[in-house]
Amino acid sequence: MDFAGTYQSEFVSFMLKGFLLTLEVAAISIVLSFAVAILIAILRYMKIPVLSQALFLWVEAIRNLPLLLIIVFMYFGLEPFQISLTPKVAVIWALVIFESAMISEIVRSGLNSIDKGQTEAARSSGLTYVQTMRYILLPQALRRMIPPTVSQFISLLKDTSLATVIALPELLHSTSIVYAQHVSYVFPAILFAAFLYFAVNYPLSLVARRLEKRLST
């Protein structure tokens, strides 16, 4: 194990560059997937004929597919339709599609946990359905779903490592290039990558755990 050789500045900066790309892809995917998830959850909660059933089928289909398959499809499977995405865009789209389906179930559960009487009381006081959703239901549902949502975001960040199959130069891909230089670099390089993932995910896990405790009291 050659720690000195692996941790030379050139390799470290190379892996850190990959880590920054990992964070960028994760951040964009989190924002977009959360927005799409809320939209899907609200539309399903409203029980609009046909649309709600279509969204149910979409969510169930996506939730039962491996994320890796969706990533590969977004990068290679759209070429017959004359659509060519860069690895970065393909991974972001794949993560948004997959995670929005997962998170929409969390949001929908949060909405369903609100007492129906609150909706009736809000409507009888003159609020429209949109106002009821915006000012009464969503704030309470969002508060209740914070812990599982944070856990899902942590999973999303770790799932960015799957992008290595389409050669996105994220952290794991950069790490593999470094340890491919010499067999003695394998352990130190993987250890460094593990440390970077842990440094981001562990604080988020603590936040999720603390929120879960606070909201359960």
N, C-alpha and C positions, 0 to 999 in steps of 0.2 A: 504493500500500500504506500503510494508516494503522495503524501499530503502536500509536501512543499511544491512538487511539480504540478499537482492538480490546482492548488490555490494560488498559482502565479497570477499576477494582475490581469493578464490577457484573458485567461480562462474565466476568472471570476467575473470580470466585466461582461464577458460574453453570456454567461449564465444569468447575470443580473438583467441584461437586456432582454433575455427570454422571459424572465420573471415579470418585467414591466409589461411586456406584451400579454402575458397571462392575466395580469391585473386589469389591463385595458379591456381585453375581451370579456372578462368576467363582469366588469363594471357596466359596460354597454349592455351586455346580455341581461344583467339583473334589472336594470331600469326598464328595458323594453319588455322583458317577459312579465314583469310585475304589472305594467300597464295593460298588456294584453290579457293577463290572467284576471284582472279586475273586471275588464269588459266582458270576458267570457262568463265569469261567475254571475255578474249582474243580469246578463241576458238569459242565463239559465234559471236564475232565481225568479225572473219575471214570468217564466213559463209561457213564453210566446209560442203558439202552435208552429210546428214544423222547424222553426229556427232552434228552439230549445232541444228538440230531438236530434237535429243535425249536429248541434254542438256537443250533445251527450255522446253521440257516435264518434265524433272527432276526438274528444278527450279520451274516451276509452281506447280508441285505436292507438293514439300516440303513447298513452301510458303503458301500453303493453308491447311497445317496440323498444329494442335496445337503442340507447342514444348513439352508440357507435354506428349503427345502421343508418340513422338519420343523417349523421355527419357525412358518411360515405355517399349517401344518396344526394345530398345537397351539393357535394363537390363533383361527383362523377355522373350522377343520374340525370342531371338536367341538360347535359350536352346535346342529347337527341332533339331537345326543344330549342336549340340555338341559344341556350342560356349558359353562360360560363362565369362562374363566381371565383373570386380569389379565395385562397384557403381561409383567410381571416373572415371574409364576409360569409363564406359557407358555414364556418363554425358558429359564428354569431347567430345566423338564421336557424341553424340546427338547435342551438341551445335555447333560443327564444321559443321555438315551436315546442320543444320537449318540456322545458321548465314552465312555460305558461300553462300547459295542460296540468302539470303537477300542482302548481301554485293555485290555479283556479279552483281546484277541489278544496284547498285549504280556505280560500276566501268564501267559497260557497258554504262550507261547514260553519264558518264564522257568521255568515248571514242567517243561516238556518237556526243558529243557537239563540238568536234574538227573539224575545217573546212577540208573538204575532199581535198581541194587544197594543204594542207600541206603534205598530203600523196603523192600526185602526184609529188609535187616539190621535196620531199625527194627521191622518187624512180628515178626521172629523173636525180638527181644529183649523182646517183650511189649507194645509200644505198640499202641494201637488205630489205626484208619485216621485218625481225627480228630486224635489226638495226633501221629501221624506227619506229617500235613499241617501242623499248627500249629507243632511244635517242630523238624522236620527240613527239610521241603520248602519251605514258604512263606518262612522267613527267608532261605534261600539264593536263592530265586527273586526275592524283593523286592530283594535287594542287586544282583542282576544286571540288573534292569530299571529301575533308578533313572534312568539317563541318558535312555532313550527316553520314560519316563513324564514326566520334567520337560519334555522337548520338547513332549509332547502337551499338558501343562498350559499351556505358553506359547501354543500354537495355540488352546487353549480361550479364553484371555483375549482374544486378538485376535478370535476369532469372536464375542465378545459384541457387536462393532460391527454384526453383521448384524441385531441387534434393532432397529435404527433403522427397519426396514421396518414394524414394528408400533407405532412411535412410543414405544418405551420411552425415557425420558429419560436414556439413558446418555451417554457422552462424545461419540460421533460425532453423536448426535442434538442434543445441546446445542450442539456446535460449528456444526452446520448452521443452527441458529436464530440464533446470533451472526453468522455471515457473511451470513445473509440480510438483515441490517439495512442493509448497504451493500456494494457490490462491492469497495470498498477493504479490507474486513475479511477477504476470503476467504483470501488467502495467510497473513496472520498467525494467523488462527484455526486453520487446518489445521496450520500449523507448531507451534502450541502443543499441539494434540492429539497430533501426532506425537511431540513431546518427552515427553509424559506416558506414552504407550505405551512409548516407548523406555526411559524411566527405570525402568520395572518389568520389561520383558522382557529387556533386555540383561543385568542382573545374574543373572537366572535362566538365561540362555543360558551365561553364564560358569560358573555353578555346574554346569550339565549337562555342559559341556565338561571341567571339572576332574574331575568324578566319573568321566566316561568314561575319561579318561587314567589316573586312579588305579586303576580297576577292571580296566583292560586290562594293567596291569603285574604 
